[in-house]
Amino acid sequence: MQDKTDRSRAHILALANQKGGVGKTTTAINLAAGLAELGKKVLLVDIDPQGNSSTGLGIRPDARKKTSYDLIVDGADIQDVVIETGIPEVMIIPANADLSSADLDIVSKEKRSFLLHDALRRPEMDTYGFDYILIDCPPSLSLLTVNALVACDSVLVPLQCEFFALEGLSQLMLTIRDVRRSANPALRIEGVVLTMHDRRNRLTAQVEADARANMGELVMRTTIPRNVRISEAPSYALPVLTYDPGSKGAQAYRSLAKEIADRRKTPAVSEA
């Protein structure tokens, strides 16, 4: 196993927020595409039973012969679960509804919190040469999410610009702290990215001001706008960067990808 500080290994980034509807999957898909545009080779690991990352990258249900369920629960071979997408330099381990029972299926397993960690560090992963592995977590603090937090190097938290946005972060931060103390001491918060950002809306401005006042440098400089092209792209099974490359949404995700790639050149800024 390579050391977590080894920069030659793929950086594993989990996208997590136990609240649904915050743009987590949209961010996972478009961040993968944005990093690929920067010349990075990316693996997206879908561990959300809804399988929306898989659908959003054009992976039909009948093409998901083996999924992240098979990898995590049954120890399937990496080459059997990693499949191509239509986006150059982006591959995926897809998901389907089988994951709905994953927590029950792994709760009695030895090292149940390390199943994804160990799977993503198998020697055969090196043959793919990934620069980034993004994990799209389910909208809950389930055993699957804990697996992602144990497996990853850092966590990106999409945060919707709405009234109760900050209140929902406390439990996630406590979970990150617990995982750091018990299983993954190197775990860091990559950042908090504000999504569905509308500069014309006074509430958005207040949420952003509160977030930056409370979390400082943890809040990414890039914000993701409320943009119709971002909403339309999944219905065409495309990232917005492909669907409408010139849109404000595509530009924002390119900016986010660059900001995250630039952060890899310096130590993480965060402490939970």
Phi, psi and chi 1 to 4 in degrees:
 res  aa     phi    psi   chi1   chi2   chi3   chi4
   1 MET       -  136.1 -177.3 -169.7  -56.6      -
   2 GLN   -81.1  148.4  -70.0  175.8  -70.5      -
   3 ASP   -67.6  147.0 -172.7   84.3      -      -
   4 LYS   -65.0  -19.7  -72.8 -177.2   74.5   67.3
   5 THR   -88.9   -1.5   59.2      -      -      -
   6 ASP   -72.0  111.2 -175.7   -3.9      -      -
   7 ARG   -69.9  -13.1  -65.3  -77.3  177.0  171.5
   8 SER   -77.5  -19.3   67.4      -      -      -
   9 ARG   -80.5  151.9  178.4  173.5   62.9   74.9
  10 ALA   -56.0  138.0      -      -      -      -
  11 HIS   -80.2  126.2 -177.5   81.6      -      -
  12 ILE  -100.6  119.4  -56.5  176.9      -      -
  13 LEU  -122.7  119.2  176.9   63.6      -      -
  14 ALA   -93.4  136.6      -      -      -      -
  15 LEU  -104.3  113.3  -71.0   92.1      -      -
  16 ALA  -137.3  140.4      -      -      -      -
  17 ASN  -168.4  124.0 -169.8  -32.0      -      -
  18 GLN   -70.1  -11.8   74.4  -88.6   24.2      -
  19 LYS   -87.9  132.7 -172.5  176.3 -175.5  -57.0
  20 GLY   -81.7  164.9      -      -      -      -
  21 GLY    73.8   23.3      -      -      -      -
  22 VAL  -102.0    0.2  -60.5      -      -      -
  23 GLY    91.1   21.5      -      -      -      -
  24 LYS   -65.2  -52.2  176.7 -179.0   54.8   62.5
  25 THR   -67.6  -40.7  -67.1      -      -      -
  26 THR   -58.4  -41.4  -61.6      -      -      -
  27 THR   -68.0  -39.9  -61.7      -      -      -
  28 ALA   -59.7  -47.4      -      -      -      -
  29 ILE   -63.6  -47.8  -68.9  170.0      -      -
  30 ASN   -78.6  -29.4  -72.8  -70.7      -      -
  31 LEU   -66.2  -41.0  178.8   56.1      -      -
  32 ALA   -58.2  -46.3      -      -      -      -
  33 ALA   -65.8  -38.9      -      -      -      -
  34 GLY   -66.3  -41.8      -      -      -      -
  35 LEU   -64.6  -37.5  -70.6  167.7      -      -
  36 ALA   -63.5  -37.7      -      -      -      -
  37 GLU   -63.6  -25.9  -78.4 -167.6    0.5      -
  38 LEU   -83.7    4.4  -67.5  174.1      -      -
  39 GLY    90.9   13.2      -      -      -      -
  40 LYS   -93.2  147.1  -50.4  -61.4 -176.9 -177.1
  41 LYS   -97.0  127.2 -170.4  168.7 -174.7  179.8
  42 VAL  -125.7  138.7 -176.3      -      -      -
  43 LEU  -114.7  127.0  172.9   66.6      -      -
  44 LEU  -102.8  122.2  179.1   53.7      -      -
  45 VAL  -104.8  112.2 -176.2      -      -      -
  46 ASP   -91.3  111.6 -170.8   -7.9      -      -
  47 ILE  -118.2   22.7   62.3  167.1      -      -
  48 ASP   -95.4  121.4 -174.1  -18.4      -      -
  49 PRO   -54.8  -22.5  -25.4   34.1      -      -
  50 GLN   -70.0  -22.4  -62.1  174.8   83.1      -
  51 GLY    64.4   28.0      -      -      -      -
  52 ASN   -70.6  -31.8  -71.7  -23.0      -      -
  53 SER   -63.1  -40.0  -81.5      -      -      -
  54 SER   -64.7  -46.7  -53.2      -      -      -
  55 THR   -63.4  -41.8  -57.8      -      -      -
  56 GLY   -67.1  -16.9      -      -      -      -
  57 LEU  -106.2   16.3  -76.3  174.2      -      -
  58 GLY    81.7   18.1      -      -      -      -
  59 ILE   -88.9  106.5  -49.7  -57.6      -      -
  60 ARG   -66.0  148.7  -65.2  169.8   53.8   87.5
  61 PRO   -52.9  -38.1  -29.1   36.2      -      -
  62 ASP   -75.5   -8.1   58.3    6.0      -      -
  63 ALA   -92.8   -4.7      -      -      -      -
  64 ARG   -93.0   67.2  -55.3  174.3 -158.4 -179.5
  65 LYS   -64.6  -43.5  -54.2  -61.7 -175.6 -175.2
  66 LYS  -126.1  142.6  -64.1  -78.2 -173.3  178.9
  67 THR  -131.8 -176.2   67.7      -      -      -
  68 SER   -63.0  -25.3   54.5      -      -      -
  69 TYR   -59.7  -46.7  176.7   93.7      -      -
  70 ASP   -64.2  -36.5  -61.3  -76.3      -      -
  71 LEU   -67.1  -48.9  178.8   71.2      -      -
  72 ILE   -78.3  -45.4  -64.0  168.5      -      -
  73 VAL   -86.2  -41.6  178.7      -      -      -
  74 ASP  -105.9   -3.5  -63.9  -28.9      -      -
  75 GLY    69.1   34.5      -      -      -      -
  76 ALA   -59.9  154.5      -      -      -      -
  77 ASP   -65.6  144.3  -68.9  -20.2      -      -
  78 ILE   -57.2  -44.6  -68.6  -67.6      -      -
  79 GLN   -66.3  -16.0   59.9  -92.6   28.7      -
  80 ASP   -87.3  -14.6  -69.3  -23.6      -      -
  81 VAL  -113.5  -21.5  -65.6      -      -      -
  82 VAL   -83.7  124.1  174.2      -      -      -
  83 ILE  -131.3  159.6   60.0  176.9      -      -
  84 GLU   -74.4  152.6  -59.8  -83.0   -4.7      -
  85 THR  -114.5  178.9   72.1      -      -      -
  86 GLY   -81.2    0.1      -      -      -      -
  87 ILE   -99.8  120.1  -51.4  -57.8      -      -
  88 PRO   -54.9  135.2  -24.9   34.7      -      -
  89 GLU    72.0   10.0  -60.4  -57.8  -48.3      -
  90 VAL  -119.2  122.1  177.3      -      -      -
  91 MET  -117.5  167.4  -58.5 -177.2   80.2      -
  92 ILE  -143.4  146.5 -169.9  169.6      -      -
  93 ILE  -103.3  107.0  -62.8  177.7      -      -
  94 PRO   -76.5  172.3   30.6  -36.0      -      -
  95 ALA  -133.2  159.6      -      -      -      -
  96 ASN  -147.6 -172.1   60.1   21.5      -      -
  97 ALA   -66.0  -13.1      -      -      -      -
  98 ASP   -55.0  -30.0  -69.5  -11.8      -      -
  99 LEU   -65.6  -15.3  -81.3  172.1      -      -
 100 SER   -58.4  -28.5  -60.4      -      -      -
 101 SER  -101.6    5.6   66.9      -      -      -
 102 ALA   -60.6  -41.9      -      -      -      -
 103 ASP   -57.2  -44.2  -83.8   16.7      -      -
 104 LEU   -68.8  -34.0  -69.9  174.3      -      -
 105 ASP   -75.4  -22.2  -65.0  -23.2      -      -
 106 ILE  -110.8   -5.8   65.5  177.9      -      -
 107 VAL   -60.6  -28.8   69.7      -      -      -
 108 SER   -94.3   -0.6   61.5      -      -      -
 109 LYS   -76.7  146.9  -72.4 -178.2  176.8  -76.1
 110 GLU   -66.0  140.8 -174.3  179.4    2.6      -
 111 LYS    53.4   44.1  -64.6 -179.5   66.5  178.3
 112 ARG   -60.8  -25.6   61.7  179.3 -179.5  -93.9
 113 SER   -83.7   -8.3  -62.6      -      -      -
 114 PHE  -108.5    8.1  -75.9   81.5      -      -
 115 LEU   -63.8  -45.4  -63.2  172.5      -      -
 116 LEU   -72.0  -40.0 -176.2   58.0      -      -
 117 HIS   -52.3  -51.3  170.3  -78.0      -      -
 118 ASP   -69.0  -36.9  -66.5  -12.3      -      -
 119 ALA   -64.0  -40.8      -      -      -      -
 120 LEU   -78.3   -4.6  -65.1  179.8      -      -
 121 ARG  -114.1   16.6  -73.7  164.0  175.5   77.6
 122 ARG   -67.1  148.2  -67.3 -179.6 -163.0  165.5
 123 PRO   -56.3  -32.9  -26.3   34.6      -      -
 124 GLU   -66.9  -17.5   54.5  -96.0   39.9      -
 125 MET   -62.6  -31.4  -76.9  -66.0  -67.5      -
 126 ASP   -62.2  -27.0  -64.6  -19.5      -      -
 127 THR   -67.1  -21.5   63.2      -      -      -
 128 TYR   -82.3  -26.3  -69.7   96.0      -      -
 129 GLY    67.4   35.9      -      -      -      -
 130 PHE   -67.9  141.3  -66.9  118.3      -      -
 131 ASP   -90.5  -35.2  -63.0  -64.1      -      -
 132 TYR  -134.5  141.7  -73.2   87.7      -      -
 133 ILE  -121.6  115.4  -62.5  174.3      -      -
 134 LEU  -101.2  133.0  -51.5 -176.7      -      -
 135 ILE  -112.2  116.9  -53.3  173.8      -      -
 136 ASP   -89.6  106.3 -175.5   17.3      -      -
 137 CYS   -83.5  158.5  -62.9      -      -      -
 138 PRO   -71.0  158.8   22.7  -31.0      -      -
 139 PRO   -80.3   61.4   29.7  -34.4      -      -
 140 SER  -165.2  162.1   63.9      -      -      -
 141 LEU   -97.5   61.2  -64.2  178.0      -      -
 142 SER   -88.1  179.4   61.8      -      -      -
 143 LEU   -64.8  -29.5 -167.0   47.6      -      -
 144 LEU   -64.3  -44.1  -80.1  174.1      -      -
 145 THR   -64.6  -40.5  -60.9      -      -      -
 146 VAL   -60.7  -40.0  170.5      -      -      -
 147 ASN   -57.9  -42.3 -100.6  -94.5      -      -
 148 ALA   -64.9  -40.7      -      -      -      -
 149 LEU   -69.1  -33.0  -64.4  177.9      -      -
 150 VAL   -72.5  -34.3  172.5      -      -      -
 151 ALA   -78.2  -27.7      -      -      -      -
 152 CYS   -90.3  164.8   72.9      -      -      -
 153 ASP   -87.9  -34.4  -60.6  -56.7      -      -
 154 SER  -154.2  165.2   60.9      -      -      -
 155 VAL  -122.4  131.9 -173.6      -      -      -
 156 LEU  -107.1  127.1 -178.4   66.3      -      -
 157 VAL  -111.1  107.1 -176.2      -      -      -
 158 PRO   -72.0  133.5  -17.3   32.6      -      -
 159 LEU  -130.0  115.8 -172.1   70.4      -      -
 160 GLN   -72.7  141.4 -174.7  177.4   -0.8      -
 161 CYS   -80.6   80.3  -68.9      -      -      -
 162 GLU  -140.2  172.0   62.8  172.8   25.0      -
 163 PHE   -59.2  -45.3 -174.1   69.2      -      -
 164 PHE   -95.0   15.6  -67.8  112.1      -      -
 165 ALA   -57.4  -49.0      -      -      -      -
 166 LEU   -69.4  -29.6  -66.8  176.9      -      -
 167 GLU   -61.9  -33.6  -69.4 -172.2    7.8      -
 168 GLY   -74.8   -9.7      -      -      -      -
 169 LEU   -79.4  -23.3  -82.1 -177.3      -      -
 170 SER   -60.6  -43.8   57.5      -      -      -
 171 GLN   -68.2  -37.2 -171.2   57.4   49.6      -
 172 LEU   -63.2  -43.2  175.7   59.7      -      -
 173 MET   -62.8  -38.6  -65.0  -59.7 -175.5      -
 174 LEU   -65.4  -39.8  -72.3  173.5      -      -
 175 THR   -65.0  -42.9  -58.3      -      -      -
 176 ILE   -60.2  -42.3  -70.0  170.7      -      -
 177 ARG   -63.8  -41.8 -174.8  172.4  -61.5  173.1
 178 ASP   -64.0  -42.9  -72.0  -15.4      -      -
 179 VAL   -64.6  -39.6  168.9      -      -      -
 180 ARG   -61.3  -41.8 -178.2 -176.4  -67.5  161.7
 181 ARG   -72.4  -32.4  -72.1  172.6  175.4  169.2
 182 SER  -102.5  -30.4   62.7      -      -      -
 183 ALA  -139.7  -25.7      -      -      -      -
 184 ASN  -143.3   75.6 -173.9   -0.1      -      -
 185 PRO   -62.3  -20.2   19.7  -31.0      -      -
 186 ALA   -87.0   -1.6      -      -      -      -
 187 LEU   -61.5  132.1  176.9   62.3      -      -
 188 ARG  -130.7  159.1  -67.6  -69.3 -179.9  -90.9
 189 ILE   -89.6  116.5  -58.4  173.7      -      -
 190 GLU   -64.7  -42.4 -173.7   73.4   28.5      -
 191 GLY   164.9  173.3      -      -      -      -
 192 VAL  -115.0  124.2  173.5      -      -      -
 193 VAL  -110.2  124.7   57.6      -      -      -
 194 LEU   -79.7  124.1  -60.5  174.8      -      -
 195 THR  -113.5  164.3   61.0      -      -      -
 196 MET    53.2   44.7  -54.5  176.4 -162.9      -
 197 HIS   -86.4  124.8 -170.4  -82.4      -      -
 198 ASP  -124.2  105.2 -175.1   -9.2      -      -
 199 ARG   -65.1  -16.8  -63.6 -170.5 -177.6  -79.8
 200 ARG   -83.0  -11.0  -58.8  165.2  -62.3  178.0
 201 ASN   -97.7  125.4 -172.8  -51.6      -      -
 202 ARG   -63.6  -36.3 -174.9  174.6  -60.9  176.7
 203 LEU   -62.9  -41.3  176.3   59.7      -      -
 204 THR   -57.7  -45.4  -68.3      -      -      -
 205 ALA   -61.6  -38.8      -      -      -      -
 206 GLN   -68.9  -42.1 -174.4   60.9   54.7      -
 207 VAL   -62.9  -43.1  170.1      -      -      -
 208 GLU   -63.2  -44.0  179.7  173.1    6.2      -
 209 ALA   -61.9  -42.9      -      -      -      -
 210 ASP   -64.5  -43.0  -70.8  -11.6      -      -
 211 ALA   -62.4  -45.9      -      -      -      -
 212 ARG   -69.5  -33.0  -64.0 -167.5 -173.3  -78.5
 213 ALA   -68.7  -37.6      -      -      -      -
 214 ASN   -85.1  -32.7  -78.0  -77.3      -      -
 215 MET  -118.1   -5.9  -66.9  179.5  -74.4      -
 216 GLY    54.8 -126.3      -      -      -      -
 217 GLU   -69.2  -10.7  -69.5 -174.9    6.1      -
 218 LEU   -65.6  -26.2  -78.0 -178.3      -      -
 219 VAL   -80.0  122.8 -177.9      -      -      -
 220 MET   -61.6  146.8  -51.2  -65.0  -72.4      -
 221 ARG   -63.7  -38.8  -65.3 -171.9  -55.6  -84.9
 222 THR   -73.0  134.9  -57.6      -      -      -
 223 THR  -116.5  149.6   60.0      -      -      -
 224 ILE  -101.1  118.6  -54.0  -58.0      -      -
 225 PRO   -75.4  158.2   30.7  -36.7      -      -
 226 ARG   -74.4  112.6 -171.1  177.7  -67.5  -82.6
 227 ASN  -142.1  128.8  177.4 -105.4      -      -
 228 VAL   -62.9  -31.7   66.8      -      -      -
 229 ARG   -66.1  -36.3  -64.2  -54.4 -166.6 -165.4
 230 ILE   -62.1  -39.5  -66.8  176.3      -      -
 231 SER   -70.7  -34.1  -58.0      -      -      -
 232 GLU   -77.1  -34.3  -69.7  173.0  -10.2      -
 233 ALA   -54.8  -42.5      -      -      -      -
 234 PRO   -60.1  -29.5  -24.5   34.8      -      -
 235 SER   -68.8  -15.6   64.8      -      -      -
 236 TYR  -103.7    8.2  -67.4   88.2      -      -
 237 ALA    56.5   41.9      -      -      -      -
 238 LEU  -136.0  148.4  -67.5  170.6      -      -
 239 PRO   -65.7  154.6  -12.5   25.6      -      -
 240 VAL   -64.5  -25.6   69.9      -      -      -
 241 LEU   -63.7  -27.7  -76.7   82.3      -      -
 242 THR   -92.9  -40.6  -54.9      -      -      -
 243 TYR   -64.4  -46.3  173.5   66.6      -      -
 244 ASP  -146.0   83.2 -171.3  -13.0      -      -
 245 PRO   -58.1  -25.8  -22.0   33.5      -      -
 246 GLY   -93.4    0.3      -      -      -      -
 247 SER   -71.4  161.5   65.5      -      -      -
 248 LYS   -62.9  -34.9  -70.6 -177.2  178.1  179.5
 249 GLY   -63.9  -44.9      -      -      -      -
 250 ALA   -63.4  -42.4      -      -      -      -
 251 GLN   -61.6  -39.6  -67.8  168.5   12.8      -
 252 ALA   -65.1  -43.0      -      -      -      -
 253 TYR   -70.4  -31.2  -83.7  115.8      -      -
 254 ARG   -62.9  -42.5  -75.6 -167.2 -171.1   93.9
 255 SER   -63.5  -41.4  176.3      -      -      -
 256 LEU   -63.7  -43.4  179.4   63.4      -      -
 257 ALA   -60.8  -42.6      -      -      -      -
 258 LYS   -66.2  -40.8 -174.3  176.3 -173.4  -53.8
 259 GLU   -61.9  -41.9 -173.1  173.5   -7.0      -
 260 ILE   -69.8  -42.2  -74.1  176.2      -      -
 261 ALA   -62.0  -39.0      -      -      -      -
 262 ASP   -65.6  -32.9  -73.5  -13.8      -      -
 263 ARG   -67.7  -22.9  -74.5 -170.5  174.3 -159.8
 264 ARG   -69.0  -17.1  -64.5  -83.0   56.8   75.6
 265 LYS   -82.6  -12.6  -59.7  170.4 -173.7  174.9
 266 THR  -131.6  160.2   57.8      -      -      -
 267 PRO   -60.6  152.5  -21.1   31.7      -      -
 268 ALA   -61.4  147.8      -      -      -      -
 269 VAL   -92.3   -7.8  -59.8      -      -      -
 270 SER  -104.8  153.3   58.5      -      -      -
 271 GLU  -140.1  131.8  -72.5  -70.1  -22.9      -
 272 ALA   -80.7      -      -      -      -      -
